[in-house]
């Protein structure tokens, strides 16, 4: 816990960020090993401390998860059989409801690996449009989005998924595939990545030591989830800044615009969600 706090405090300072949050989960047990927010406060001296510094942002603050949900879109498409593993996807420019789906690094055609490595909005949008909205909503829910953690922590939010809505415009089906129009807490994203790290087994979270480990519930195909985790390692290798020397890791970064008073503002939330070690996953980590 102290090490994670030290590192997130350092990262906030070095990046001139308003705040930072990190959550570390044991993939095998669901135990929350660390949960830290910076700037923080001294709980033994609260005089003059602003209320916002007393929030545990890992559970009280919700954000649009951005591209961190893209691995779950590819996973869903493979599980539903709407795409072949070796298929080349058309990622040329297109519009929905008059709005262009934009890629930062546009390419005409991409493999599933490349869609995640290049974080293609067009690629995951194409996949999402091949499926009913309920397919993706079911995956998000199975990974724990919109579900409380049941840890008994005061002020916990559950986020917004709108999973039961009946009508979806195509533009909404697309944007929800790259993490807009839904919200989650950092702890929920960590739980989702712990489910990936356990190769498709969902486990409840715990803030106390879990012994023996909870068996959990299989919610995703083991074979397909292992494939997705393998792609996340390729993402890490391409994005050299997230590599850890002597350690195989898998990551997905994401960026989403901040919402203030119900409107998007020119401020951004930057996520990194990851799993390590890839050879035998033990930890899921989310930093924003």
C-alpha positions as CSV (number, residue, x, y, z in Angstrom):
1,X,0.0,0.0,0.0
2,X,2.7,2.5,1.0
3,X,4.7,1.7,-2.2
4,X,1.7,2.2,-4.5
5,X,0.9,5.5,-2.7
6,X,4.5,6.7,-3.1
7,X,4.5,5.9,-6.8
8,X,1.1,7.5,-7.5
9,X,2.1,10.6,-5.6
10,X,5.3,10.8,-7.6
11,X,3.4,10.3,-10.9
12,X,0.9,13.1,-10.1
13,X,3.8,15.5,-9.4
14,X,5.8,14.6,-12.5
15,X,2.8,14.9,-14.8
16,X,1.3,18.0,-13.2
17,X,-2.0,16.2,-12.8
18,X,-4.9,17.3,-10.6
19,X,-5.0,13.9,-9.0
20,X,-4.1,10.2,-9.4
21,X,-5.5,6.9,-8.3
22,X,-4.1,3.4,-8.4
23,X,-5.7,0.0,-7.5
24,X,-3.9,-3.3,-7.3
25,X,-5.8,-6.6,-7.2
26,X,-4.7,-10.2,-6.7
27,X,-6.0,-12.0,-9.7
28,X,-6.1,-15.4,-8.0
29,X,-8.0,-14.3,-4.9
30,X,-9.8,-11.0,-5.6
31,X,-7.9,-9.4,-2.7
32,X,-7.4,-5.7,-3.0
33,X,-3.7,-5.4,-2.3
34,X,-3.5,-1.6,-2.6
35,X,-5.8,1.4,-3.2
36,X,-4.2,4.8,-3.2
37,X,-5.2,8.3,-4.2
38,X,-3.0,11.5,-4.4
39,X,-3.1,14.2,-3.3
40,X,-4.2,12.7,0.1
41,X,-4.2,13.9,3.7
42,X,-3.1,12.9,7.2
43,X,-6.0,11.1,8.8
44,X,-4.6,12.0,12.2
45,X,-4.8,15.8,11.5
46,X,-7.9,16.8,9.5
47,X,-7.9,20.4,10.5
48,X,-8.3,22.6,7.4
49,X,-8.3,19.6,5.0
50,X,-10.5,20.1,1.9
51,X,-13.3,17.5,1.7
52,X,-12.2,16.5,-1.8
53,X,-8.9,15.3,-0.4
54,X,-10.7,12.9,1.9
55,X,-12.4,11.0,-0.9
56,X,-11.2,7.6,-1.9
57,X,-11.4,8.2,-5.6
58,X,-11.0,4.6,-6.4
59,X,-14.6,4.0,-5.3
60,X,-16.3,7.5,-5.1
61,X,-15.4,8.8,-8.5
62,X,-16.7,7.4,-11.8
63,X,-15.2,8.0,-15.2
64,X,-15.9,7.0,-18.8
65,X,-13.4,4.1,-19.1
66,X,-12.4,5.0,-22.7
67,X,-10.2,2.5,-24.5
68,X,-9.7,0.2,-21.5
69,X,-12.9,-1.6,-22.5
70,X,-11.8,-2.4,-26.0
71,X,-10.3,-5.8,-25.1
72,X,-13.8,-6.8,-23.9
73,X,-15.3,-5.8,-27.3
74,X,-12.9,-8.0,-29.2
75,X,-13.5,-10.8,-26.6
76,X,-17.3,-10.5,-27.1
77,X,-17.0,-10.6,-30.9
78,X,-14.9,-13.7,-30.8
79,X,-17.2,-15.4,-28.2
80,X,-20.3,-14.5,-30.3
81,X,-18.7,-15.8,-33.4
82,X,-19.2,-12.6,-35.4
83,X,-15.5,-12.3,-36.3
84,X,-12.9,-14.9,-37.1
85,X,-9.6,-14.8,-35.2
86,X,-7.6,-14.1,-38.4
87,X,-10.1,-11.8,-40.0
88,X,-9.0,-8.4,-41.5
89,X,-11.4,-5.6,-40.4
90,X,-12.2,-2.6,-42.6
91,X,-11.1,0.4,-40.5
92,X,-11.6,3.1,-43.2
93,X,-13.4,6.3,-42.3
94,X,-17.1,6.1,-41.8
95,X,-19.9,8.2,-40.2
96,X,-22.8,7.3,-37.9
97,X,-25.7,9.7,-37.4
98,X,-23.6,12.3,-39.2
99,X,-20.6,11.9,-36.9
100,X,-17.3,10.5,-38.1
101,X,-15.7,7.7,-36.1
102,X,-12.2,9.0,-35.6
103,X,-8.9,7.1,-35.2
104,X,-5.8,8.8,-33.9
105,X,-3.6,6.5,-36.1
106,X,-6.0,5.7,-39.1
107,X,-5.4,2.6,-41.2
108,X,-7.5,1.1,-43.9
109,X,-7.5,-2.5,-42.7
110,X,-6.4,-4.1,-39.4
111,X,-6.3,-7.4,-37.7
112,X,-7.8,-7.9,-34.3
113,X,-4.4,-7.6,-32.7
114,X,-3.8,-4.4,-34.6
115,X,-7.1,-3.0,-33.5
116,X,-6.1,-3.2,-29.9
117,X,-2.4,-2.3,-30.5
118,X,-3.4,0.8,-32.4
119,X,-6.5,1.4,-30.2
120,X,-8.8,1.7,-33.2
121,X,-12.2,3.3,-32.5
122,X,-13.3,2.3,-36.0
123,X,-12.2,-1.3,-35.5
124,X,-14.2,-1.9,-32.2
125,X,-17.1,0.1,-33.6
126,X,-17.3,-2.2,-36.6
127,X,-17.3,-5.2,-34.3
128,X,-19.9,-3.7,-32.0
129,X,-22.2,-3.1,-34.9
130,X,-22.1,-6.8,-35.8
131,X,-23.7,-7.6,-32.5
132,X,-26.8,-6.7,-30.6
133,X,-26.1,-4.1,-27.9
134,X,-27.1,-6.6,-25.3
135,X,-24.1,-8.7,-26.2
136,X,-21.6,-6.1,-25.1
137,X,-23.7,-5.0,-22.1
138,X,-23.7,-8.7,-20.9
139,X,-19.9,-8.8,-21.2
140,X,-19.4,-5.5,-19.3
141,X,-21.7,-6.8,-16.6
142,X,-20.0,-10.2,-16.4
143,X,-16.7,-8.3,-15.9
144,X,-18.3,-6.4,-13.0
145,X,-19.2,-3.0,-14.5
146,X,-22.2,-1.4,-12.9
147,X,-22.0,-3.9,-10.0
148,X,-21.1,-2.8,-6.5
149,X,-18.0,-4.4,-5.0
150,X,-19.8,-5.2,-1.7
151,X,-16.7,-4.2,0.3
152,X,-18.8,-2.1,2.6
153,X,-16.8,1.1,1.8
154,X,-18.6,4.3,2.4
155,X,-19.4,6.5,-0.7
156,X,-19.0,3.8,-3.3
157,X,-20.5,4.5,-6.7
158,X,-21.5,1.8,-9.2
159,X,-21.3,3.7,-12.4
160,X,-23.7,3.9,-15.3
161,X,-24.2,1.2,-18.0
162,X,-27.8,1.6,-19.2
163,X,-27.8,-2.1,-19.9
164,X,-31.6,-2.5,-19.9
165,X,-32.3,0.3,-22.4
166,X,-34.4,-0.9,-25.4
167,X,-33.3,1.5,-28.2
168,X,-29.8,2.2,-29.2
169,X,-28.7,4.4,-32.1
170,X,-25.8,3.1,-34.1
171,X,-23.6,5.9,-32.9
172,X,-24.3,4.9,-29.3
173,X,-23.5,1.3,-30.1
174,X,-20.2,2.4,-31.5
175,X,-19.2,4.9,-28.8
176,X,-20.0,2.5,-26.0
177,X,-17.4,0.1,-27.6
178,X,-14.6,2.6,-27.0
179,X,-15.7,3.5,-23.5
180,X,-17.9,6.6,-23.9
181,X,-21.5,6.8,-22.6
182,X,-20.8,4.5,-19.7
183,X,-19.0,5.1,-16.4
184,X,-17.1,3.0,-13.9
185,X,-14.9,3.4,-10.9
186,X,-11.2,2.6,-11.0
187,X,-11.9,-0.3,-8.6
188,X,-14.5,-1.7,-11.1
189,X,-12.0,-1.5,-14.0
190,X,-9.4,-3.3,-11.8
191,X,-11.9,-6.0,-11.1
192,X,-12.7,-6.3,-14.8
193,X,-9.0,-6.7,-15.6
194,X,-8.6,-9.3,-12.8
195,X,-11.3,-11.3,-14.6
196,X,-9.1,-11.1,-17.8
197,X,-6.1,-12.1,-15.8
198,X,-7.8,-15.1,-14.4
199,X,-8.6,-16.1,-18.0
200,X,-12.3,-15.5,-17.7
201,X,-13.1,-16.4,-14.0
202,X,-14.9,-13.6,-12.1
203,X,-14.2,-13.4,-8.4
204,X,-15.6,-11.1,-5.8
205,X,-13.2,-8.5,-4.3
206,X,-12.1,-8.5,-0.7
207,X,-10.1,-6.1,1.4
208,X,-9.1,-8.9,3.8
209,X,-6.8,-11.8,3.1
210,X,-8.6,-14.6,1.2
211,X,-7.6,-18.1,2.3
212,X,-8.4,-20.4,0.7
213,X,-9.0,-18.6,-2.6
214,X,-12.6,-18.2,-3.8
215,X,-13.3,-20.6,-6.7
216,X,-15.1,-17.9,-8.7
217,X,-17.4,-18.2,-11.6
218,X,-16.4,-18.7,-15.2
219,X,-17.9,-15.9,-17.3
220,X,-15.7,-15.9,-20.4
221,X,-14.1,-18.6,-22.6
222,X,-10.6,-19.5,-21.2
223,X,-9.2,-20.0,-24.7
224,X,-10.4,-16.6,-26.0
225,X,-9.5,-14.7,-22.8
226,X,-5.9,-16.1,-23.0
227,X,-5.8,-14.9,-26.5
228,X,-6.9,-11.4,-25.5
229,X,-4.3,-11.3,-22.7
230,X,-1.7,-12.3,-25.3
231,X,-2.7,-9.3,-27.4
232,X,-2.4,-7.0,-24.4
233,X,1.2,-8.1,-24.1
234,X,1.7,-7.0,-27.7
235,X,0.2,-3.6,-26.8
236,X,2.7,-3.3,-24.0
237,X,5.6,-4.2,-26.2
238,X,4.6,-1.6,-28.7
239,X,4.0,1.1,-26.0
240,X,7.5,0.7,-24.5
241,X,6.9,3.2,-21.7
242,X,4.8,0.7,-19.9
243,X,7.3,-2.2,-20.1
244,X,8.8,-3.5,-16.9
245,X,12.3,-4.8,-17.3
246,X,12.5,-8.6,-16.7
247,X,8.7,-8.8,-16.4
248,X,6.1,-9.7,-19.0
249,X,3.1,-7.4,-18.8
250,X,-0.1,-6.8,-20.7
251,X,-1.7,-3.4,-20.8
252,X,-4.4,-1.2,-22.4
253,X,-4.3,2.5,-22.1
254,X,-7.3,4.8,-22.4
255,X,-8.2,8.5,-22.5
256,X,-11.6,10.0,-22.0
257,X,-12.7,13.6,-21.8
258,X,-13.8,14.9,-18.4
259,X,-17.4,15.7,-17.7
260,X,-18.2,18.7,-15.5
261,X,-21.8,19.8,-14.8
262,X,-23.1,17.4,-17.5
263,X,-20.9,18.6,-20.3
264,X,-17.5,17.6,-21.8
265,X,-14.7,19.9,-21.0
266,X,-11.2,20.2,-22.4
267,X,-9.7,18.1,-19.6
268,X,-8.8,14.4,-19.9
269,X,-8.6,11.3,-17.7
270,X,-5.8,9.0,-18.7
271,X,-6.1,5.4,-17.8
272,X,-3.7,2.5,-17.8
273,X,-5.0,-1.0,-17.0
274,X,-2.8,-4.0,-16.9
275,X,-2.0,-7.6,-16.0
276,X,1.2,-9.1,-14.8
277,X,3.1,-11.4,-15.2
278,X,1.6,-12.6,-18.5
279,X,3.1,-16.0,-18.2
280,X,1.1,-16.7,-15.0
281,X,-1.1,-13.7,-14.2
282,X,-1.1,-12.6,-10.5
283,X,-1.8,-8.9,-10.5
284,X,-4.3,-6.5,-12.1
285,X,-3.4,-2.9,-11.8
286,X,-5.3,0.3,-12.8
287,X,-3.7,3.7,-12.7
288,X,-5.4,7.0,-13.7
